[in-house]
Amino acid sequence: MDGGRNGVKGESGASDDELASDVLSHYSSASESASVVDEATGGGANTSTTSLRKGGGEEQAAAATVCAQLCVQLGGGDEGEEGFKILRPVLSAIMIDGCASVSARQSCARALGMCCYVSAAEDGEDLVKSMSHLESVFTMSYPNREGTLPTPNAGAPGLHSAALHFWALLVTLCPASRLNVLLDLHLPKLQACLESSDVNYRIAVGETIALLVELGRDIDREFEFEDSDTLCECLKGLATDGNKHRAKNDRRKQRTIFREVLHYIENEDFSEEKIRFGVEGIYIDSWMRRRVYDAFKEVLESGVRHHLQYNPLLRDIFGLGPPLILDSSVKSSKISRFEKHLFNSAAFKARTKLRNKVRDKRADVM
């Protein structure tokens, strides 16, 4: 960890206040040359410089969200990497600070994961440190040596869910050698967390288990979770849970998600979903693709479709190519739904292969 929990000093030796001021000044200056950033944040980057440094919980939460959105707007690159190296210790310090508000810690977990995913590029060191800090949060929900799950404090399941979800996003960037270690370490513990008393955390755990199994199968077609029979029995129970003490909507949501997880673990079936934006669309046809899309949706909220249409970063990640410039002749020459699906899947697989090459470059560092 970067020092103590309060007044944490980052790797540069500067205090949190100095680091926060530097990173937000960096993003403020970058936004001056990018009108789309100013428009998206309503000029809020400069205001955030008192918010993240000295603000209360709500202000810190809002400032962290702005940082994540600015990272997506700027699209990584050299500026994004440089900014993230300054930003990472600040976000990590707030996220692991037990005295900070839960909402601020939760927003910092999301921002840390998203900014790392967008900006860390080939830097395996930043990736490892970010994942380690996120792990330090959600592993607090893991069972103790006696196998008993801890009783969560108020707000803890939401914080654990955010840290787990954005850790899982970063797992998709890891080389095969690192993935094998993570699978062995986390899958048994996550299976135990399916017994959590919080429905949303149970769902986050189930989705992460499915993603880890999918990544395991990607690197080894013979991959099988060691205790898969027990896991499937647990998933079946959650997929058919009729406990009247749970809210009706919670029961329905849990059953839907865990049916999908169970079908994937048993048969590699995935419930495909299409996301439409403008005249285009992307198919969510894997757990990795769903985690990436859900992460951007969580950070960008209702603006995610706009970014899919016009943001080069998202279009690159989802294999969409440059933003479309449509005229009437293009609009009238639509290809079939099946052809779109094939093209979309092929483009995403090509993108994944490129990311795998970067994974190999990171392997030496990790």
N, C-alpha and C positions, 0 to 999 in steps of 0.2 A: 504494500500500500504506500501511497505518497505521504508518509509522515503521519501525524496525529489526526484525529477526527475533527478537531476545530482548529482554525487558523492554519490549515494545511498548506505546506509549501510544495510547489510543483518541482519537476526535475531541474528547472532553470534556477531554482533558489529563490524565485520571486514568490511573494505571498499570493493567496487567492485573489485578494482585492486587485493587486497589480495585474495578475494574469487575466482576470475577468475584464478589466479595463482595456488591456492590450488586445484581447481577442475581439471584443465588441467594437473597438476602434478600427481593427482590421476589416471587419465585415462592414462597418459603416462606410469606410473609404471605398471598399470594393463596390458597395451598392451605388455609390455616386456615378460610377461608370456603367451601371446596369439598371436602366430605368424600370425593367420588369421587377427587380427586387424592391425598389421604392414603392412601386404600385402594389405589390403583394403584401408588404408590411405596413403600408400607410405611413412610411417615414418613421417606423417604430424602432429602427436599429439604434439611433442615437438615444432614444428614451430608455432603451434596455440597459445602457451603460450605468445607470444608477440602480436599476431593477435587479439585475443578477448579483451586483456587488453588495448592495445594502438593503435591498427590498425585503418585504415580508414574503411569506410562503407563496401567496398567489402571484406576486410580482416575479418571484424567481421562477415559478412554473411557467408563466407566460414568456419570460425572457428565454428560457431553455427551448420552448417551442419555436420561438422566432429564430433562434440559432439553427435548429434543425431545418426549418423551412428555407433559411438563407443558404444552407449547405446544398440543398436540393436545387435551389434557384441558380446558384453559382456553378453547379455541375461538376464538382471535384476539380481536377487539374492541379497545377502547381500551387495556385493561390489557396485552393481548398485544402490541400495537404499541409501547407504551412500553417494555415489557420487552425486546422484540427490538432496539430502538435501542441498549440497553445491552449486550445479549448478543452482537450481531453482531461488534463488534470483538474480543471475547474469543475467540469460536469461530474467527474468521478468523486471529487471531494464532497460535493453537495449530496450526491446519490448515496454515499456510504455513511453520511453524517446522521447518526441516530437522533440528533437534536433538531434536525431540519424537518420542515413539515412534510407529511407523506405526499402531498400533491407536488411539491417541488422535487422531491426525490424521484417520484414516478416520471415526471416530465424530463428530468435529467437522464434517467435510464433510457427513455425513448430517444432523446437527442444524442446521447453517447453512441447508441447502437446505429442510428441512422447516419450520423456524421462520419462515423468510422466506415460504414458500408460504402458511403459515397466518396469519401476523401482519402482513406488510408491507402488505396491503390496497391502498390506492390510492397508496402512497408509492413512486413510481418511482425515487427516489434510492437507497433501501435495496435495491431489487431490482437495480439496476445494479451497485451495489457488491458485493453478495453474488455475483452472477454473475461479476463480474470476478475476485474472489478464487478462486472455484471454477475458472474458466478458467486461472488462473495455475498451478493444480496439474495438471490433466489435459493441458494443452498441452505439458507437459514430455515427453509421449510422442510429440509430433508429429515428423515428419521434419525434418532440418536442411536447409540450403540446397542441399546436394548430393542431397537426397532420401533420405538414409539414416536409418532409424529408430534411436534411441538404444538402447543396451543397458540394460535396466531394472535398478535396484538391487533387493535383496531386499525384498519386500513392496510395491514400487512399483505393480505392476499392480492390486493390490487397492485401493490408495489412489486411483489414477487412475480405476478403475471407479466408486468411490463418488462422487468429484467429478463425473465425467461424467454419471452417472445423476441426481444431484440438481441439476446444472446444467440437464439436459434437462427436469426437472420445472419449473424456473423459466422455461424458454423458453416453456412453454405459457401463461404470463401476459403475454408480450410483445406490444406492438402490432405491426400489420403492417409499419410502417416499420422497426422494429427487427429483425423477423424476416428481412426481405430482406437486411439487412446480415449477420446471423448465418449465413444460408444460404450466401451468397457466400464468407464467410470460412472457415467450418468444414467444409462438405461435402467439398471436395477434400482437406483434411488428414485428415479422418476416414477417407476412402476409403483413403488410404495406410496408416492404422493397422490396416486389416483384415489386414495382413501381420504383425501383432504375434505374438510367440512365445508369448503367454499366452492360453489358450483363453477364459477368462472375460472378459478385456479385449476380445478379438475380438468376443465376443457382445455386450458392452455397447456397443461401437462400432456393430455391425450394427443393434441395436435403436434406437440414437440416430439413425442415418442414416434408418431407416424413419420415425421420428417426425418428423424435420425435413422429409422429403419430403412426408409427410402434411400437416404444417402449411403447407408451401409450396403444396400443392394446395388447401388450404382457402381461402387468400387469392387464388389464381389458378388456375382450373381448367386453364389451359394450361401450368402450371408443369412444367418438365422439367429434370432435372439435366443439366448441360452435357456431361458425359462418361458418360452413362448406359450406353452399350454396354460400355465397359470395366468399369464398376461391376457390371453384370449378369454379365459373364464371371467376375469375381472372386467374386461371390456364388454362382454355379453351382459353382465349384471348391470353395468352403467347404461347400456343401450336399451335395456328393458325396464329401467328403474321406474317404479310406480309409487314411490314413497309419498304418501299424502301430506307429509310434513313439509315437503318442498313446494315452492310456488309452482303453479301450473306451467307458466312460461319457462321457468328454469328446467322443469322436467322435460318439456318438449325440446328445448334447445340442447340439453345434455343428450337425450336419446338420439337426436339427429346427428350430432357430431360424432358420438361414439359408435353409431352404426357405420359411419363412413370410415372411422379409424379401424374398426374390426374387419370390415370388408377388405380394406387395404392390407392389413397384417395377414389375413387368411388367404386372400386371393389376388392381391395386387390390383384390386378394383379401385377406381377413383371417380367420384361424382364430378363430372366436368361442368364448368360454368363459363358462360360467355359474358364479358364486360364490353358494352358498347359505348362508343364516344364518337360523335360526328358520324361520318360514313364508315368508320373503321370499327374494329373490335379485337380483343385478345381473348384467347381461351386459357382458362385456369385449369390445367389438366395434370397437375402434379402437386405434391405437398410443398416442394420447394417454390414453385411458381406462386402458390397461394400465400406462402409466408412473405415472399418479396412484395407481392401486390398488397397484402393486408398491412404491411409495415408502412408503405408509402401512403396508403389510404388513411392510416391512423395519424400520420404526421400532417398530411395535406388536406384531410377531411374532404369536404365537398369539391375541393379544387383538383382532386386527383385526375378526373377525366380531362380537364383542361390541360393539365401537364402531360397526360398521355398523348394529347393531340399536338402540343407545341413545344414541350421541353425536350431538347436533344438527349439529355441524360436518360430520362425514362424511356424514350423511344429506342435508345441504344440498348438499354438493359432488357427490354422486352422484344428486341429484334424487329422493330417497326420501320427502321430506316429514317431518313430525313422527314420533317413535317411535310404533309401533303399540300400541294397548291392545286386546288381542284377547279376545273372549268366545267361547263355543261357537258362537253363530250366525254370527260372522264367519269362524271357522275352517272352517265347513261350506260356506261360499259361495265356493269357490275359482274364480278365472277361469282360462281356458286358458293353457297355456304361451306360445302365440303372442301372446295379448292382453297378457300380462305383459311380453313382449319389446317389443311396440310401445309400451306405456306407459313402460317403463324407458328406451327409446331416446329417446322424445319428451321425457321429463323431463330427461335428460342434455343433450339439444340445447338445451332452454330454459335450463338452467344455463349452458351454454357461451355462449349469446347474452348473458346477463347479464355473464359474465366478459369478453366481448368489449367491452362498453360500458365496463367498467373499464379495459380495455386502451387504449381511445381516450383516456381521461382521462390515462393515463400517458404517452401519446405525446409530449406537450409537454415532459415532463421528460426523456424518453429521447432 
